Amino acid sequence: MENLIDIRDLSVDEIQELVRVALDIAADPSRYSEKCRGKKLATLFFEPSTRTRLSFEAAMYELGGNVLGFSEAQSSSASKGESVSDTARMVSCYADIIAMRHPKEGAPLVAASKASVPVINAGDGGHNHPTQTLTDLLTIWREKGRLSDLTIGLCGDLKFGRTVHSLVAAMSRYPGIRFILISPEELRVPGYIRKDVMTANGIPFEETTDFVSAMPQLDVLYMTRVQKERFFNEADYIRLKDMFILTPEKLAYAKEDLCIMHPLPRVNEIATAVDDDPRAAYFRQALNGKYIRMALIMKLLGVK
Ligand code: NCD
């Protein structure tokens, strides 16, 4: 049985195939409306979510399947002390596939070891978020027409931002990729991403606090929210949260064909005045999340 816990569980070829199917779905979703008839997706969300959970659910409905689940730990037996292992084993009796989000790093991996149906990691703590990365790859493909030969700026909370960790791991497998990592000193990418992912793959990268100097070099700019819920103290959050804000003034230094992304939710880090700029791809990105999750559910359920 196949799970998706880490983006590297998928080969580059498998990702290309998912992108191909997602593009086919986007072109004519009605052709897929019966693909998962009679199948059930369980969304087990122990942490808040809007896009990830709803796009998973919309994806399953559009495939003709059904959805069950919970959207907060409080309304599940976790609040009575049930373990993730036991929950996963139970839910395997009720659903054909599971999407799980959990505040603890590694929880979906534990669930996958006990579940008898495929488990998808829908975000585990400050660690990984592989389906957001599939969404991001589909978006880069649609906006830029390629996944290679790109200078990618990642800006904001690169320490706790799980979407960043999965995206760097995924993009480090394509040729001609270079990263510019823009963050406060305290929120730099974790050492293992620098060493085991970028350096190990020979990926050039630089770390900077100079947003404006980075701007003209970028093909893709990936903005992120400072992850308030992972901070140990409020004062640090308040000090760091507004250090990098994308405004039309800063965009004046950017390429004409820059692709601006954000996994959302946005707090302050992109001024709303940027939303009408044709380079702002973040709402298109959210739509792509539904198509690629449709493709992923079909793959893991073995539906052709
Ligand atoms: C992200 C997440 O949950 O990690 N959101 C999402 O899934 N689209 C990013 C975030 O919460 O900042």
Boltz pocket constraint, residues with backbone or C-beta under 6 A from the ligand:
constraints:
  - pocket:
      binder: B
      contacts: [[A, 48], [A, 51], [A, 52], [A, 122], [A, 123], [A, 129], [A, 132], [A, 162], [A, 163], [A, 224], [A, 225], [A, 263], [A, 264], [A, 265]]
      max_distance: 6.0
